[in-house]
């Protein structure tokens, strides 16, 4: 009876240990990603680098642990050492990430290059990911020895329960931790949970020594209670870490306040009475505070924006303002005799923080009875509202991230056009330069213009350091004549400390206006203009009205590189390319080279795989072609990991473009994928009797290819659905199915590979690490190249094609090995 209870307790503890691994892996992944995004200024190009570093280190850890487990009789000491290392490394990694900018020679506020981000990602994630990958194989080996099995069923069970732990971790973080704990507190809590459960597993494994058992129980209790007892201290260390980050990011500013929000970490920095507000490391806006001695550049810039924009309409009574009001734009807009201003800000926490620092006149404007302050996603508000406006003003930062880029896409412009009254005007802006010589910058400006021009009949850019875009269906509404704008301003009896009617004559210089219009209207119509830049712009361009008349006779725009959309967010790629080009030597070359890549090039390695499979089949003298089968299985696992990650990254990017709250929902979305993974692996383990048959592996590849192809057709249609809930269900279903197929693949592949060598730990380590390596390649290629340059639909098609190539490698490994019911070689 005692032995039965011991085995039952050991089994329960084993399951709990694997669940804890999944929880720590998921929470740690989200925490590390959040922290690195803050260091990388919210740049989503880095997501692929972070994921790739995470996965490749996990693969190295898995292979290393597999080597040790084959040679060690007792795995428990290694388990204890690795768990203790994990418990120390995760909190330490968070602190290390916040100080990582100090290791690079960067100007204050400058972006890290792709190389810098890659180095940062691989250095900071190395220890924790190595330990997590090793922990999987160690726990799998312990489970196999407990079951006394000689196949890979223990690895499949570990795979299932780790995925379930990922689900619990994702949900717990998204619904509880993100709102109630700072990063270090979350990390300490989950690590203590894992340490306590690991000690419980060891205690049950060695029940005869009562002294050890009593001490282990005390240690378990301490491990679980210490994070709760030292919450305050962890909070202080967390604050110190933020100060360390800020001392490297903006050493001349004082970090005034840090707030955690479901939309990202909010930081407030001050200097000489001026306040800057950052979210996830990205500057949202700056404004003079209530103690500022002078109005400052920020107030002048806000006033310039407001009055240049508002003068573009003869009678702007109803205005929709998306973002920017707290920087001083809102009070200046109210001076134009408006009846109603719907002011939309995404994050209520950011508004609450800003109201504590902005000047009194901004606070009074926010409380004006004409202002309707709405905390919602701007795109969702425009999409779902049935109100009409005289002006829609988008006052948000440049599209340096995919989150911001969604306000510069074709789909958003189409939605705003439906919300404008007769004679209505859309206004937005982005940073610029007077000469527009930078290739990335002129690409972005031309992309913004051509995208707007697909929706509105009249689009006019103007401005030097900041380029304003005004779009309407009524050409007489917008004016480029400073005298007309001055007359409109004066007729409204406006008084402003930071703006006078004469500013219009300074802002609009006819030679410059003609030149920039010639550039943005002409650029993008030659085959390689996105790489070569502008050629021979005229010193004195033709008048604007003549340019508009002749524009229809110009060659067609190359949409692939000059049309910004939710499905191909090329606009933010150009923004990152621009910032990298001005913050370091030769940093622009990598982006230029990425623009030269063609989708077909990505298939060359898989064509090589087919060639290798053919060669192995011809040269093999072994019955059943063992080398060919081994190669086919590894190719299949690699492509499954790669294609699944490509699909996941593409779906995340599109969901973010449509709804903008992936930061809040990331844990839940990943949890849906991991739930599918767990159920897929569990179903494979339970219902597929002959897991070592290559026929089943081939069928999984065929289904993966079909799923990716279907997603390519489903996503464009799903994006048209108005209901957020229905779209969420569609996206979740797609994510779940992708995870389910990936989960089915692992037990089958592990069993097939075991059939070629009869070494359980080695097979588990190789299959697990190969899948992680494929996912690593998929993550980095999807986020840096495939999504922004080729588009999400192309991502899905490529994922389908690579699975088809993998299917062919299985077929070429040997017809008998594939299609007979018997396994290639029965496990010993």
N, C-alpha and C positions, 0 to 999 in steps of 0.2 A: 504493500500500500504506500509506504514511504517513497519507494522508487518511482511509483506512478506519479505521485504528487511532485516529486523532484523533476521528473521529465516534463510534466505539465507546466511547472513553474519556469523551467528553463526555456521551454517553447514560448511561453508568454513573454518572458524577459527578452528573448531573441527578437520576437516581433516588435516589442517596444523599442529595442535598440535600433532596429532598422527604421522604424517610424521616426525616431528621434534624428537619425541621419538625414532623412528626407526633410524634416522640419528645419534643421540647421542649414541644410543645403539651400532650401528655398528662401528662407529669411535672410541668410547670408548673401545670397545672390542679389536680392532686391536691395539690401542695405549697401552693398559694395557698388552696385550700379547707380544708386541715388547719389552716393558720395562722389563717384568718379564723374558723373554728369555735372555735378556742381563745380568740380575742378575744371572740367572741359567746357564750361559756359553753356551747358544744356545742349551741346552739339550731338544730335542723334547719330551722326556718322560714327561716333565713338562706340555706339551700342554693339556693333559688330565686332569691334576690337576687344571690348570687354568680354563679350560672350566667347569669342575665339580663344582669348587667354584663359578664361575660366575652363573651357572644355579641353584645351590641349594639355593644361596642367593636370586636369582630372585624368586624362588618358595616361600621362606619364606616371601618376600616382598608382593607377590601376595596374599597369604593367609591372611596376616595381614591387607592389604588394603580391602580385601573382608569383613573381620570382621567389619572394620570401616564403610564401605559404607552401610552396612545393618542397621547401627544405626545412621547415620548422615543424617540430612535433607538437608544441604547445603554442597556439596563436594568441592566448589571452594576454601575456605581457606586452606583445606588440599592440594589441587592441587598447590596452590601458595607456601606453605611451602615446599612441596616435590620438586618442581622445583627449588626453591632457594637452597635447600640442594644439589640437583644434580649439579647445576652450580658451587657450591663451592667444592664439593667432588671430581669431576673428575680431575681437575688440582692438587688438593692436593694429590690424590692417586698416581699420577705420581712422585711427589716429595718423598712421603713416600716409594714407591718401590725402589727408588735409594738409600735410606738410610737403607733398611731392613737388609742388611748383617751385619750392626753394632749391631744388636740385637742377633746375634749368635756368639758362641765361635768358630771362624774359623781361620785356618792358612791363610796367604795371598795367594790368588789364588786358594784356595781349593774349591772343589765343595760342594754345599749344598746337604745334604742327601735328600732322598725322603720325610722323615718326615719334614725336614726343609722347603722343597719346598711346601709341603702341607700346613703347618702352614702359610708360607708367602702368599700363594695364597688365603687362606681363610680369613686371616686378612686384606690384602690390598684390596681385591675385595668386602668385606662385605658391606660397606656403599653405594657404587655406585650401586651395583647389587640389593641390597634391595630396593633402591629408584626406580630403573628402573622397577623392578617387580611390585612395588606398583603403579607406574605411569600408567602402562597398565590397571590395574583394575579400577583406579580412572577415567581415560579417558573413559573407557568402561561404567562406571556407569553414567557419565555425558551425554554420547551419548544416553544411554537408557532413561534417564529422559527427555532429549530433545525430543526424538521420542515418549515418553510415551508408550513404548512397555513393554510387560510382558514376553518376551522370551529372548533367548540369541543371537538374531540377532545383537544387538549392539556390543557384544563381538566379533562376527565374523567379523563385519566391522572394528573394531579396530585391529583385528588380520591381516586383509588384508592390511590396510594402514600402519601399523607398518612394515610389511614385505616389502612394497614398499619403505618406508623410509630407511630400511636396504639396499635395492638395491642402492638407491641414495647415501647413506653414503659410501658403499663399493666402488662404482665407483669414487666418489669424492675424497676419500682418496687415492686410487691407482693411479689415473691419475693426481691429482692436489696437494693435501696436502702433500703427501710423498716427493715431490720434492721441494715444495715452503715454507713449514712451519716446524718449529721444533715442538716437541710433545706438549709443553705447549700452543703454539700458536694455534695449531689445536684444542686442548681441549677447550680453551677459546672461540674460534670462534663458535663452534657448540653449546656450552652451552649458549652463548649469544643469538644465534638464537632461541634456545628453550625457553629461558626466555622471549624474545620479543614476540614470538607467543603466549605463555601462557597468558601474560598480555593483548594481543589483544583479546583473547578468553574471559577473565574476563571483559574487557571493553565493548565488544559487549553484554555480558550477562546482564550488568547493564548500559544501555544507558541513563537513565534519569538524572543521576547526571553529569552535564557538567564539574564540577570541577575535579571530579575523572577521567572523560574521558580525559580531557586535560593533567592532570598529568601522566596518564598511557601512553599517546602518547609520552610525553617527556621521560618517563622511557624506553619505547620501543626503541626510537631513541638512547638513551644513551647506552642501553644494546647492540645494534648492532654496535655502533661506538667505544665504549671503547676498544674492542680487537684490532681494527685497529689502534687506537691512541697510544696504549701501546705495539705495536709489539716489539719495541726495549727492553723495560723493561722485557717483557716476555722472550725474547731471553736471557737476562742476567740471569734471574732466572733459565732458562733451563740449561745454562752453569754451574751455581752454583750447580744445582742438579747433573750434571755429575761429578763435582769435589767431591761432597759428596760420590757418588757411588765409585769413584776411590780411595778415602781415605780409604775406608773399604776393597776394593778389593786388592790393591797393595800399601800399605802406604809408602813404600820405593822408589816408582817411582813417577815421576812428570808427570801429565797429560799435554801433550804438545799440543795436538790438537784433536778436535772432528769434524767429518764430517758426514753428513747424506747422505746415498746412497740408491738407490732402492733395494740393496741387503742386507742392514743392516747398523747399526750405526758403523762408523769406529772410533776407538780410537787409538791415538799414545801416548805411554808412554816412558819416557826416564830415564836412570840411568847411570851415569859415561860414557856418550858418546855412550851408546848402546841404540837402539830403538827397541821397541816391538810394533807390529801392531795387533790390535784386531778388530774383526768384530762380532757384536752381542754378545759381551762378550767372544768370543772364540779366543784364540791366533792363529794367522795365521802364523807368523814367526817373528824372531828377527834378527837384523843385526847391525854391528858396523856403526855408523854414520860418517860423514865427519870430525867431531871434535874429534873422538875417539883417545886416546893416544896410544892404542895398538890394535892389531887385535881382541883380545878377543875370548872367547869360541865360540861365534856364528859363527865367520868366520872360525875357525878351524873345527867346526862341518859341515859347508857347504862344505868346501874343502874336508873333509873326505868322505862325501856322494858322491860328484861329481867324485872324482878320483877312489873310489872303484867301483862305478857303471860303469864308462866309460871304465875301464880296463877289464870289462867282455865281451867286444867285440873286435875282432882282428882289425877291421877297421870301426869305427862308423862315417860314413860320414854324414848321415842325421839323425837328432835327433828330437824327439818330446818331449818337456818338458812341463808338466802340473803342474803349480804352482811352488812356491819356488824360482824362479829366482832372485827376489829382495833381498833375504837373503844372496846372495853371491854365489849361486850355478851356475848361468849363466856364469860369467866370468871364472870360473874354467873349465866348460865344453868346452868353446871356445878354451882352451889351447890344446885340443886333436886333433887339425888339422881337425876339422869338416868343411864340406862345407856349411851346412845349419842347422839352429836350428829354428824350429817352437815353439815359446814360447807362451803358452796359459794361460792367466789370465782371470778370470771371470769378475772382477769389474774394470773398467777403472778408477773409482774414487779412488780406493785403490792404483792402480799403480801411479796415479798422486800424491797422498799424499806421497807414498814411495819414489818417485824420488826426493822429496824435502829434504829427510833426509839421504838417503844411501850415501855410500862413492863414490868418483869419479870414481873408477875403475868399480863399478857396473853400474853407469850411462853410462860410456863409452861402457860397454858391451851391454847394452840395445840399444845403438845407432849403434852398429857394423852392417855393411852391410850384414853379414851372418845371422843376427837375424831377424826373421819375428815375430814381437810382435802382437799377436791376442787376442782381448778382446772378449771372447765367453765362453760358457759353455764347459768345457773339454770333457764331455761325448758326447755332441751333435757334437762337432768338430770331435771326433773319429768316431762317427756313420755315419756322413754325408760326411766326407772327402774320397777322392779316392787316396790319397797319401800313399806311402809306406815308412817305416822308418827302419833304422838299429837298433835304440834303441828308446823305449818309456819309459820315466822316469816320474813317478808319485811322485812329491815332495810336498805333502800336509800333514796337521796335521793328527794325529791318528783319526780313525773313531769314535769320541766321539759324533757325531750327525748323524742324518739320511742323512743330506746333504753331509757330508764327507764320510759316509759309502758307498755311491753309487759308489765310486772309488775303492771299495774292493769287489764288488759283482761278481757273476758268469757271469751275462749279460755283465758287463763292460769288464771282462777278455776275453770273447768271441769276443767282438768288437775289442779289441786291437790286438788279434791274427790275425784278418783279415787285420790289418794295418801294420804288420811287414813283412819286406823282408825275403827272404831265409836267414837263419842264424840270424834273428833278435832276440832281447832280450827285455823282459819287466822287469823293475826294480821298486821296491817300498819298503817302509820301514815303521816301526811303533815302538814306544817305547817298551822296554823289560826290563828284569832283567837277571843277569847271571845264576840264578838257576832255574827259571821258576817254582817256588813252588806255587805261587798264583793261585788258581783255575780259577778265571776269566781271568787272563793273559794267562795261558796256553790254556784255551778254545779259546781265541781270536787267538792266534798264530796257533793253530791246525786248526781252522776254515779257516784262511787265506791260510794255506798250502793246505788243502783238496780242497778248492774252486779253487785255482790255478791249482791243480793237475788234476782237471776234464777237463781242457782246454789244458794244456801244458804237453808234455811227460816228460820233465825234469824241476823240481823245486828244488832249493837249497836255504835254509835259512842259514844265517851266521850273526854273531855279538852278542854283549853282551848287553850293555845298549840300543842300537838301533839294532833291528833285520832287516836285509835286506833280501828281497826275490828276487831271479833272476829266471826267467822262460823263457823257449825256447823250440822249437821243435828239436833243434840240440844240443845234449849233449856235443859235443866237443867245443862249443863256450864258455861256462861258465867254469871258472877254480877256484878251491879252493886251488891252490898251490901258496903261496906268491911269490915264485921265478918267476913263469910265469907272474904274474901280475906286478911284479917289472920290468921285462924285457920289457913288453908292455909299461909301463909308461916311462921308460928310452929311449926307441926307439923313442918316440914322442918328445923328447927334451923339456920336460915340466919343468918350474921353478915356484915354488909356495912357498910363505912364510909360509903357514900354513900346508904344506904336503910334505913329502919326500918319496922316494921309500921304506925306511925301515918301514914305517907305515904299509905296508901290512903284515909284519911278526907279528906286534903287534895286528892287527885287526883279523887275522885268526890264532887261536891256535887250532891245530888238536884235542886234547882231548875235548875241549869245542865244536868245530864244530861237532864232532861225537855225542856228548851227546845231543845237542839241536836237531839235525836231528832225533835221535832215539825218542825223546820225541814227536815232532810234527808229525812224521810219524806214531807213535803207538797210540797216544792219540785220543780218539773219536771212538774207535772200540769196547769198552765195553758198556753195556747197560746204566749204570749210571755214566759213566766217566765225564759227564759234571757237575755233582754235587760233585763227590768224588775226582776229580783231578787225578794226575799221581801217580801210584803205583810202587814202587820199580824200579826207573830208574837205569840202570847199572852205576857203578863208571867209568868203562872203556868200552865204547861202541865199537861195531864192526866198521871197516873201512866204509867210506861212500859208496864206490862202492858196498860193500857187502850188506849194508842196502837197497840200491836201487834194487839189484837183488832179495832180499827176500821180498820186500814190496808187491809184487803181491800175496804172500801166506798168508798175514795177513788177519784177518776178515774184513768184509765190514765196511765202515764208517757209522755211524748213521747220515744220512743226515739231519734229523730234527733239530739236535742241532749243526751240524758241516759243514753246507753248507750255506754260506752267499749269499742271493739273493735279488733282488729288491722286491720280494713278501714275503720274510721272512728275514728282516734285523737283524739277530741275532748277527752280528758282532758288531754293535754299542751298543747293549744291554750288551755284555760282556765288552766292553770298559767302559761304565758307571759303571758296576758292579765292575770292577777293581779299578777305581778311588775312588769309595765310600769305597772300602775295605781298602785303604791305607790312607784315610783322616779322619777316625774316628773309634771308637770302635763299633764292632757288626753291622756296617752299611751294611755288606755284606749279612746278614741273610735274609733280605726282598727279595733280588734278588734270593737267593738260593731257598727260598720258592716258588717264582713265577715259577721257573724252574720245580718244582714238580707238578704244577697244570696240570690237564688233561682237555681237552675241554669239556668232558661230565659233569664235575662237575658244569659247568656254567648253565647247564639245570636243576639242582636240584630245584632251587627256582620256576621254571615254572612248574615242575611236582607237586610241592606243591600247586601252584595256581589251577591246575586241581583238585587236591584233595579237596581244599577248595570249589571250584565251585560245585563239586558233593555233598559235605556236605550241602552247602546252599540250593541246589535244593531239597535234601531229607528232610531237616528239616523245610523248609519254609511252612507256613500255609497261606501266603498271596497270593491273586490272582496275578498271573503273576510273583511271586518270585521277589519282589522289591530289597531285599538285594542281591540276586544273580545277578540281572541286574546291580545294582550299582557296585558290585565287578567286573563284567565282563567289564563294561565301563572303570573303572579305570585301570584295567589290560591292556586293549587295548591301552589306551592313554599312559600308562607307556612304553609298549613294542614298540609303534610307535616312541616315543621320543628316546628310547634306540637304537632301530635298525637303525633309520635314522642317529643318531650320529655315530654309529659304521661304517656305510657305508661311511659317510662323512669323518671321520678320515682315514679310509682305503684308500679311493680315493685320499685324500690329500697326504698321505704318498707315494702312488705309483706314483702319478703325480710328486711329488718332486724327487723321485728316478730316474724317467725317464728324467726329464727336469730341475730340480734344481732351478726353479725360483718361487716357491710357496710364498716365502717372498714378492716378488714383486707383485704376482698375487693373493695373498690370498683374498684381498678385492673383486676382480672381481669374483673369484670362489664362494665365499660365497654369492655374489650378485646374481649369477645365481641360487643358491639354494633358496635364499629368493624370487626371482622372481617367481620361481615355486611354492613356498609356498603361495605367494599372489594370483596367478592365481588359484591355487587349492582351497583356501579358498573362493575366489570370485565366482568360478564356483559352489562350494557346496552351497553357500548362494543363488545364483541366480537360479540354475537349479534343485536342489533337493528340491522338494516341501515338502516331508515328512521326515524332517531331524531327527525326533525322532524315526525313525524305526531302530531297531537293524539289520535288514537285510542289510541296506546300510553300517553300521559299519562293519559287517562281510565281506562284499564284499571288502571294503578297506583293511582289514587285509589280505584277500586272495591275492589281488593284490600286497601288500607290500611283502608278502612271495615270490610270483612269481618273483618280481623284484629283490630281494636280491639273489635268486637262479640264475637268468639270469646273474646278474653282476659277480657272481663267475666264470661263463664260458666266459663272454665277456672280462673281464680285461686281462687275459693272452694272448688272441688273439690281443687285442688292443695294447698291449705292443710291439708286433712284427712289427707294422706299422712304416714305416720310416718317413712319413710326419708328422711334428709337428702339422700342422694345422688340419689334419684329426683326430689325436689323441685328440687334444684340443676340437674338435667338439664332439667326442665320449664321452669324460669325462664330458663335459658340458651338453650333453644330458642326461646322466645318473644322474648327479647331479640335473638337472632340474626336471626330472621325480620323483626322490625321494622327492624333495621339494613339487612337485605338489600333490603327494599322502598324504604327511604329512599335507599339507594345507587343503585337502578335509576332513581329519579325524577330525580336531578340531571342526568345526561347528556341525558336526553330533554328536560327542561325548558330546559336551556341551548340545545339545538339548536332547539327550537321558538321560543324568544325570539329567537335569532339570525335566524331566518327572517323576522322582522318589521322588522329594522333593519340587518342585515349588518355589525354592528360587534362584533368578537369580544371584545376586552378589556372593552367596556362590558357586553356580554351576560353574560360570566363574572362580572364584579363585581356586577352587579345581581342575578343569580340566587343567587350565593353569599351576598350580604349579606341578601337577602330571606329565604332559608332560615334564616340565623342570627337574624334578627329574629323570625321565627315561633317558633323554638326558645326565644328569650329570653322571649317572652310566655308560652309554654307552661311554662317552668321556674318563673317567679315565680307564676303563677296556680295551678299544681299544688301547690307546696310550701306556699304561704301560705293558700290557700283550698280548692282542690278536694279534696285528700287529707284534711286534718283535719276540715273542716266537712261536705263532701258525701260523702266516702268514695271508696275506690279504685275500686269498681265503677262509680260515677257518672263518675269520671274516664275510664274506658274507653269508656263509652257516649257521653260528650261528644266524645271523640276520634273515634269512629266517625261521629257526626252532622256534625262540621265537615268531615270528608272527603267526606261525601255532598253537602254544600253546595258544596264545591269542584268536585265532579264535575258538578253542575248548571251551574256557571259555564262549564265547558268546553263542555257541550252547547249552552248559550245563545250561545256565541261564534260558532256557525255550523255547521250540519250537514255541509256540504261539507268544511269544513276539518277536521272530526273524522274522518269515516268513510271518506274516500277514501284510497287507498294513497299518493297523491302528497303530498309535503310542501306546506305552505302557500306557501313561497317558498324555492327552493333557495339554499343559501349560495353566496356568490360567492367 
